[in-house]
Amino acid sequence: MIKTTIACLLYFVPLITSAQAYKKLHFNSIVVDTHNDIPSTAIEKGVSFDENLQTKTHSDLQRMAAGGVDAQFFSIWCDGNKQNPYAWANREIDTVLAWTNRNPDKMIQAFTAADIKNAVAQKKLAVLFGVEGGHMIENDLNKLDALYNRGVRYMTITWNNSTPWATSALDETTRADSLKHKGLTDFGKQVIKQMNELGMLVDLSHVGEQTFWDAINVTTKPVLVSHSCVYNLCPHRRNLKDDQIKAVGKNGGVIHLNFYSGFIDSSFDRRTDLFNNNHKAERDSLLKQNPEPYFADVFLFTKYAEEVKSLRPPLSLLIDHLDYIVKLIGVDHVGLGSDFDGVNSLPQQLDDVTTMPLITKELLARGYSKKDIRKILGENFLRVFKANEPDKK
């Protein structure tokens, strides 16, 4: 009996030690997520980030801590059809700052890389803003300046919709023949230069290939790709081709991987099409109410949650994208940009923000060193963030 007990202990101790190892590494690292859409989702659902939102959203304040997230870029977003997008941007910033001000012991706004480190030292969530879509500055550099002064530290040059000065990946691939121009106009190049001068990171997720190359050629600072994956593994217009990945590496920038199933699994869209065909009448009715497909997708995926579980790819596919970038340009150029609360499907196991440590577990299992894992989790971003900060005069 005693021998049996000892044998059981000898079997389980390494398993327990392994579990403690990945959690210890994760929670002792600075974890930066460059994209979370909870501001627009909370407004839409009439909820607050500092409430318990279990089963309602992918994230809330309490679950951020449980997932070990130290610095969160809250996405400031509205679609291209929204009237007065600049006012909407300020409303979302106001909303996040209201959460922050109500919880001074748990949240603090950050403006610099040093601020993030100070927040970690105080055991508070570092709150940062990224504007998702250049349409939100309404073609006005003064509004770009004003958003920077409120704490916006990156801007995605386009969302799915193009602006008069920059073309999106969606438009460049689906209606190229009708575009008046492709890439950045002279004003678009001014926007990039102004962002460089301010210290606002140029984010190249969502942009068309021509806009990507124009921006890479104009910027004098390392770029951010806040929530995109690898085209060669999943040929979606939102993902980066090899020459783009190499250009980000040469620029000194960083690519933060999106957790959305459709950007990591090339067969996900086919499975989703079958799901949509099974619910075609209901989907068509939803599209009549709101023509933006995203809202119909979210509604149906939420309503038929059990059915869509089978659509989700394994977590290993997300890490395959990370491996691919590391092999192509090195471990210094990759990070995490979850897109929590902005997508309707995530890989298996990554159910919400509390599951972030499982990424660290998988990285350890694949043989990444602790030093390299710390880079992936946040240090790579901190390097790029600091490199974008304006020179002190």
N, C-alpha and C positions, 0 to 999 in steps of 0.2 A: 504494500500500500504506500509506504514511504517512498519507495523507488518510483512508483507511478506518479506520485505528486511532484517529485523532483523533476521527472522527465517532462511533465506538463509545464512546469515553471520554466524550464530551459527552452521549451518550444515557444512560449508566449512572450518571454522577456525581449527577444530581438524584435518581435512585432511591435510591442509597446514602445521600445526605444526608437524604432523607425518612425512611428507615428509622432512621437515627441520631437524627433529631429526636424521633420519638415515643418511642423507648426512653429517650433522655436525659431527656425530660420526665417519663416514668413513674417512672424510678428516682431522679429528683431531687425527686419529690413524696412527701408522706406518704400512703401507701396504707393505708386502714383497711377491713377486711372484718368486718362485724358478725355474720356467722353461718357457722360451719363445724362440721359434726357429727362430726369425726374422733374425739372421745373415745369416744362410744358405738360407732362403727364399729370402732375399734381394739380395744376390749374384746370386741366380738362376733367379730371375726376373729382375735383372739389375736396382734395385731401391735403395734408401737410406733411412734409418730410420728417418733422420731429414727432409725429404720431407713430403708433405701431401699425404698419401697413402690410403686415404679413398677409399673404394671399391676394393682396390688391396690386402690389408693385414688385419690382425686382429689388428695390432698395428703400431704406429709411435710415434715420440717424443711428438707431440702435444696431441695426444689422450692418451698417458700415463698419462699426467698431468690431463686430463679431467676425467680419471678413478681413480685418487687418488693414483696411484702406486708410492711408495717412493723408493723402492729398487727392481731392476730387475736383476735376474740372466739370462744372455744371454747364451743360449745353444750353445756350441761349438761342432758341430756334422758333421760327414760324415758317409755314410753307410760303411758296412764292405768290400765292393768291391773296395773302393777308394784306388788308389795307393798313397803312401806317406801320410798317414793320419796325421802324426805329422806336416808336412808342411802345410797341409790343416787347421789344428787347429790353427797354427800361422797366417795363412792368415785371418781366421775369427776373431781372436783377433785383428789383425791389423785393420780390417774393423770397428769393434766396437770402437776401440780407435780413429780412424779417425773421426767418428761421435762425440765422446766425446770431442776431441780437437777442433772441429769446433764450439762447443756449450758450451764453458766454463761457461757461465752464467746459463745453464740449466742442465748440466750433469757433474758428477765427478766420477772418479773411486774410489771404496771403497775396502778395504782389510780386515777390521775388523768390529766388531759390533759397536764399537765407531765411525768408519768412516761413517757408515750408519746413525747414529744419527746426526753426524755433517752435513751430506748432507741434512737431513731433516730440520735442523736448518737454512741452507742456501737456502732452497726451491729449491734444485737441485735433479735430479734423481740420485740415487746411482747406479753405474754401476759395476756389478760383473760377474764373469765367472764361468760356470759349464761345464766341459767336459763330453759329453754324449757318453760314450763308452771307455773301457780300451784299445781297439785296437789302440787308438790315441797316446799312449805312445810307441808303437812299441816294447814292451817287454824290455824296457830300463828305469831303475830307474832314470838315469840322465835326461831323457826327462820328467819324472814326476816332478822332482825338477825344471826343467826349466819352465814348465808350471805354477807351483806354484809361481815362481818368477815373472811371467808375470801377476799374479793376479787370477789364477784359484783357487777357494776355495771349489769346490767339484768335484768329478769324479764319474760318474755312472760306476760301475765296468764292466758291459757289456752293449752294446745296444742289438738289436735282435740277432746279431752274437756273437758267443763265441770267446774267445781268447785262445791261447795255455794254459793259466793259470786260466781261469774262464769260467764256462758255463752259457749260457743265459737261460731265461725262454722259449724262442722259441725253442731252441735246446733240452733242457731237456724234453720238452713235445711232440715234433714232431719227433725227431730222436734220442731218448735216446739209442736205441740199437746200433747205429753206433758211439757213442761217445767213445773216448779213455779214458776219465775220466769224473767224475761229480764233480762239486764244485770247490774249490780252490786247486791248486797245492801248493807245497812248495814256489814256486816263487810268486804265488798269495797271499799267506799269508804274504810274504815279502812286497808286494805292500801295503796291508792294514796297516802293521806296519809302513811303511814309510809315508803313508798318515797321520796316527796318529801323528807321530813325527813332520811332517811339519805343521800340522794344517789345512789339507785339509779334508773336510767332506767326509766320506764314504757313497756314495749314492747307495741304494739297489733297486731302480726301475730297471725294465728290467731283473734282475738276476734270474737264476733258483733257485728252493727251496734249493738245496744242497749248492749252492754258498751263498745264504742268510744265512743259518745256520752256514756255515764255517766262514763267515765274522763276524756274530754276536758273535761267540765264540772267534774270534781273536782280534777284536777291543777293545781298552781300552777307547774309547771316544763315546759319543752319536752319533748315526747314523742319516742320513737323508734318507727319501724316498721321492724323489723330485717331482714325478708326477705319483701317483698310487692311486687306490681306493680299495673297499672292495669286496673280492671274494664271500663272502656269499650272497651279494646282486646282484652281477653280476659275474658269474663264468668264468672269463677270466684269462688266464695265467699271465697277467700283473698286476693282483690285488692280494692283500694280504689275506691269510687265517687267521682265528682267532688266531691260535697259533703264527703266524708271527706278527700279530698286538700286541698281548700281549708281545712278545719278544721285540718289539720296545719300548713299554711302560716301561718294566723292565730295558731296556738299558738306558732309559732317552731320547730317540730320538724323532723325530717328523715325521709324515706322512703328506705330502702335496698332496691334492686331485687334480687329473687330471680332466679337464673339458670335455674330449673327450666323445662323446655320447656312443661309444662302450664299454667304461669302467664303465659307470654308469647305463646303461639300458640293461638288459639281453635280451630284445627282439629286440634290434637295429640291430644286425647282421642278423636276419631273414628278417627284412624289407630291409636291404641293399642288401641281396642276391636277393630279388625280383627285386630291382632296377638294379642290375648288369645283371640279366637275360634279362631284357628289353633292355639293351644296350650291349649285349654280343659280337656282331660282332665288335663294336667300341672298346670295352675293350680288346678283343683279339689282335686287331691291335696295340693298345698302348703297350701291354705287349711284343709284338715282338720287339718294339723299345727300351723298357726298362723293364727288367723282374721284377723289384722291384714293387710290387703291389701298394705301397703307391702313386707312381707318377700317375698311372692310376686312382686311387681313387680320388686324388686331381683334376685332369683334368676333370673327368666326373662330380664330385660334383660341380665344378665351372661352367661348361658349362650348366648344368641342375639345376641351383640354385633354381628355383621356384619349381621344382619337388621334390627336396630333403628336402624342408622345412617340409613336412609332416613326414619325418623320425625322426625329432629331438624330443628328450624326454623333458618333462617339467623340469624347473629349480629345482623343488622340489625334484627330484630324486638325484641330486647332494648333496643337503643338507641332504637327508636321509643317504648318506654315511658318512657325517660328524657326524650326530647324532649317528650313529652306533659305530663309533670309540670312541666318547666321552663316550657313555654308557659302552663300553668295557674297556677302559683304562684311561679315564679322559680327560678333556678339555686342559690339558697342552701338548698334544701330536698330535695336528692336525693343519694344515695350508693350504695354497693355492699354487698349482703348475699348472697353467692354461694349459700349452702346446699350448698357442696361437701361430699361424703361424706354427704349427707343426701337426695340425689335420684338417680334412676336414668336421667335423660336431661338433657342440656345442649345448648345451641345448637351448631351447626356451628362448628368452630374452637376453641370453649371446651372443650377436652378435659380439662383439669385446671388446677391453680393456676398452672402455668408460663405459661399463655396469657393471663393477666390484662393484660399490656401491649397486647394486641390491642384492648382496650376503649379505651385511650388513643389508639391509632391511629385507631379509628373516630370518636372524638370530634373529633379534629383534622380528619379528612376532612369532618366535618359542619359545620366552621366555628367550633367552640367555641374561645374564647381560652385561652391557657395558664393565665391566672388562674382562669377558670371551671373548667377541667379539674382544677386543683389543689383547688378547692373540692369537686368531685364525688368525687374520689379519697379525700379524707380531712379536708379543712379544715372542711367543713360539720359532720361528726360531732364534731370537736374543739370547735367552738363550742357545740354542744348538750351535750356531755359536761361542759364547763367550767361551763355554765349550771346544770347539775344538782348540781354539787358543793356540799356544805353550807357555809354561811357560817362563816368562822373566828371563834370566840368569844374 
